[in-house]
Amino acid sequence: MKLVIWDFDGTLADTRPIIEAGMDHALKQMGLPGTVREEWLKYVGLPLEEGITRTFGPLGRAMEEVLPIYRSYDYTANEHLIRGFEGVSGLLAELHGRGVRQAIASSKRTVPLARQVEALGWTPFFETMVTPDDVAQAKPDPESIHLILERLGVAPGDAVMVGDTPFDLDMARRAGIRSVAVGHGFYGEEALAASGPMAYAPGTAALREILLAWSAS
């Protein structure tokens, strides 16, 4: 293993508090019940626009209506709610020190992703970050992984994807690379297993053991 491609939300960083705050803000503005949030959370990991379409289309609400309401929440002022999962900073540094290359494939847009990665002190660890701004087809399409491999000159057999959603794992499978599912994000083990990851890590300690073992091979 020469390259680890990371998802961001729910994999590296616990962004659930700020995501839920934005969702609650939008639902309140539209007069919709908080129960809609649970359906909306199922699509975290996809580009925001697609998640909104899947959630609100059946309710008769257009994405063009919901998106600006969701974005009216002051995310920048509330990014203090975002925390790296326990042990992640140390793991990123350890892999970097061992010469393992690292990248991010996220459904978050480039500007907020770069800002949040910088705030967490992780910018030096990543050689490239790919977002929906860089590709024609976002997750679970494999284009993001193909672009990272092309940019870094890494063969599929030398890369692994780490993610917390079926969308991450399906993207990896379609790109022909190995994947590790992490259980501290938005999905449980059963839902992740259905997408066929090579390994499952309930938390960062188990993830570290897997990645260090693979980096030695």
C-alpha positions as CSV (number, residue, x, y, z in Angstrom):
1,M,0.0,0.0,0.0
2,K,1.5,3.3,-1.1
3,L,-1.6,5.6,-0.9
4,V,-4.5,6.1,1.4
5,I,-7.5,8.0,0.0
6,W,-9.7,9.3,2.8
7,D,-13.3,10.5,2.9
8,F,-13.6,13.5,5.2
9,D,-17.1,13.8,6.8
10,G,-17.6,10.9,9.3
11,T,-14.3,9.3,8.5
12,L,-11.6,11.8,9.4
13,A,-13.7,14.4,11.2
14,D,-16.9,14.2,13.2
15,T,-19.0,16.7,11.3
16,R,-22.3,15.3,12.4
17,P,-23.1,18.1,14.9
18,I,-22.7,20.9,12.2
19,I,-24.5,18.9,9.6
20,E,-27.4,18.2,11.9
21,A,-27.5,21.9,12.9
22,G,-27.8,22.9,9.3
23,M,-30.5,20.4,8.6
24,D,-32.5,21.4,11.6
25,H,-32.2,25.1,10.5
26,A,-33.5,24.2,7.1
27,L,-36.4,22.1,8.3
28,K,-37.5,24.7,10.8
29,Q,-37.4,27.4,8.0
30,M,-39.6,25.2,5.8
31,G,-42.0,24.1,8.6
32,L,-41.1,20.4,8.3
33,P,-40.9,18.0,11.2
34,G,-37.5,17.0,12.6
35,T,-38.2,13.4,11.6
36,V,-37.2,14.3,8.1
37,R,-33.6,14.7,9.3
38,E,-33.3,11.0,9.8
39,E,-34.1,10.4,6.1
40,W,-31.8,13.2,5.0
41,L,-28.9,11.7,7.0
42,K,-29.1,8.6,4.9
43,Y,-27.6,10.5,2.0
44,V,-24.7,12.1,3.8
45,G,-21.7,11.1,1.7
46,L,-23.3,12.1,-1.6
47,P,-23.1,15.6,-3.0
48,L,-25.4,17.9,-1.1
49,E,-27.6,18.5,-4.1
50,E,-28.3,14.8,-4.6
51,G,-29.0,14.2,-0.9
52,I,-31.5,17.0,-1.0
53,T,-33.2,15.7,-4.1
54,R,-33.5,12.2,-2.7
55,T,-34.9,13.5,0.6
56,F,-37.2,16.2,-0.5
57,G,-38.3,15.1,-3.9
58,P,-40.9,12.6,-2.4
59,L,-42.1,15.5,-0.2
60,G,-42.8,17.7,-3.3
61,R,-40.0,20.1,-2.5
62,A,-37.5,21.0,-5.3
63,M,-33.8,21.0,-4.7
64,E,-33.7,24.6,-6.0
65,E,-36.0,25.6,-3.1
66,V,-34.2,23.6,-0.3
67,L,-30.6,24.3,-1.2
68,P,-30.5,28.0,-0.5
69,I,-32.4,27.5,2.8
70,Y,-29.9,24.9,3.9
71,R,-27.0,27.1,2.9
72,S,-28.5,30.1,4.8
73,Y,-27.2,28.5,8.0
74,D,-23.9,30.1,9.1
75,Y,-21.6,27.1,8.7
76,T,-18.4,29.2,8.7
77,A,-19.3,30.6,12.1
78,N,-20.0,27.2,13.5
79,E,-17.1,25.2,12.2
80,H,-15.9,25.0,15.8
81,L,-18.4,22.1,16.1
82,I,-16.1,20.0,13.9
83,R,-13.6,17.7,15.6
84,G,-11.2,15.1,14.3
85,F,-12.1,11.7,15.6
86,E,-9.9,10.5,18.5
87,G,-6.6,9.3,17.3
88,V,-7.0,10.5,13.7
89,S,-4.4,13.3,13.9
90,G,-1.8,10.9,15.2
91,L,-2.6,8.3,12.6
92,L,-2.3,10.8,9.7
93,A,1.1,11.9,11.1
94,E,2.3,8.4,11.6
95,L,1.4,7.3,8.0
96,H,3.0,10.5,6.7
97,G,6.2,9.7,8.6
98,R,6.3,6.2,7.2
99,G,6.1,7.6,3.7
100,V,2.6,6.6,2.9
101,R,1.0,9.1,0.6
102,Q,-2.5,10.5,1.5
103,A,-5.3,12.2,-0.4
104,I,-9.0,13.1,0.2
105,A,-12.0,12.3,-2.0
106,S,-14.9,14.2,-0.5
107,S,-18.4,15.2,-1.5
108,K,-17.8,18.5,0.3
109,R,-17.0,21.5,-1.9
110,T,-13.4,22.6,-2.3
111,V,-13.4,25.8,-0.3
112,P,-15.0,24.6,2.9
113,L,-13.0,21.3,2.8
114,A,-9.7,23.1,2.5
115,R,-10.6,25.5,5.2
116,Q,-11.7,22.7,7.6
117,V,-8.7,20.6,6.9
118,E,-6.5,23.6,7.6
119,A,-8.3,24.4,10.8
120,L,-7.6,20.8,12.0
121,G,-3.9,21.1,11.2
122,W,-4.0,18.4,8.6
123,T,-3.1,20.2,5.4
124,P,0.6,19.0,5.3
125,F,-0.5,15.4,5.2
126,F,-2.5,15.4,2.0
127,E,-1.0,15.6,-1.5
128,T,-4.3,16.3,-3.2
129,M,-8.0,16.7,-2.4
130,V,-10.7,16.0,-5.0
131,T,-14.3,17.3,-4.6
132,P,-17.4,17.6,-6.8
133,D,-15.8,20.8,-8.1
134,D,-13.1,18.7,-9.8
135,V,-15.2,15.9,-11.5
136,A,-18.1,15.5,-13.8
137,Q,-19.5,12.6,-11.7
138,A,-19.2,12.6,-7.9
139,K,-19.5,9.6,-5.5
140,P,-20.2,6.8,-5.9
141,D,-18.9,7.2,-9.4
142,P,-15.1,6.2,-9.5
143,E,-14.0,9.4,-11.3
144,S,-12.7,11.0,-8.1
145,I,-10.4,8.0,-7.4
146,H,-9.3,7.8,-11.0
147,L,-8.4,11.5,-10.8
148,I,-6.4,11.1,-7.6
149,L,-4.5,8.1,-9.0
150,E,-3.7,10.0,-12.2
151,R,-2.5,13.1,-10.3
152,L,-0.2,11.1,-8.0
153,G,0.9,8.4,-10.5
154,V,-0.2,5.5,-8.3
155,A,-1.5,2.2,-9.6
156,P,-5.0,1.0,-8.3
157,G,-3.4,-2.0,-6.6
158,D,-1.2,0.3,-4.5
159,A,-4.1,2.4,-3.1
160,V,-6.8,1.9,-0.5
161,M,-10.0,4.0,0.2
162,V,-11.1,4.6,3.8
163,G,-14.7,5.7,4.2
164,D,-17.8,5.6,6.5
165,T,-20.5,5.3,3.9
166,P,-21.6,2.8,1.2
167,F,-21.0,5.5,-1.3
168,D,-17.3,5.6,-0.4
169,L,-17.0,1.8,-0.6
170,D,-18.9,1.5,-3.8
171,M,-16.7,4.1,-5.4
172,A,-13.6,2.2,-4.4
173,R,-15.0,-1.1,-5.7
174,R,-15.9,0.5,-9.0
175,A,-12.4,2.0,-9.2
176,G,-10.8,-1.3,-8.6
177,I,-9.1,-0.5,-5.3
178,R,-9.3,-2.0,-1.8
179,S,-11.4,-0.3,0.8
180,V,-11.7,-0.1,4.6
181,A,-15.0,0.7,6.3
182,V,-15.0,2.7,9.5
183,G,-17.8,2.4,12.0
184,H,-17.6,5.7,13.8
185,G,-19.3,7.7,11.1
186,F,-22.8,7.8,9.6
187,Y,-23.4,4.1,8.9
188,G,-23.4,0.8,10.9
189,E,-21.4,-2.3,10.2
190,E,-24.2,-4.2,8.5
191,A,-24.9,-1.4,6.0
192,L,-21.2,-1.0,5.2
193,A,-20.6,-4.8,4.8
194,A,-23.1,-4.9,2.0
195,S,-20.7,-2.8,-0.1
196,G,-17.9,-5.3,0.3
197,P,-15.0,-3.6,2.0
198,M,-11.8,-5.6,2.5
199,A,-11.8,-4.8,6.2
200,Y,-14.0,-3.1,8.9
201,A,-12.7,-0.9,11.7
202,P,-15.1,0.1,14.4
203,G,-12.7,3.0,15.4
204,T,-9.4,4.6,14.8
205,A,-7.3,2.1,16.9
206,A,-8.5,-0.8,14.7
207,L,-8.1,1.3,11.6
208,R,-4.5,2.0,12.6
209,E,-3.7,-1.7,12.9
210,I,-5.1,-2.5,9.5
211,L,-3.4,0.4,7.6
212,L,0.0,-0.2,9.3
213,A,-0.2,-3.9,8.4
214,W,-1.0,-3.1,4.8
215,S,1.7,-0.4,4.6
216,A,4.3,-3.0,5.4
217,S,3.2,-5.2,2.5
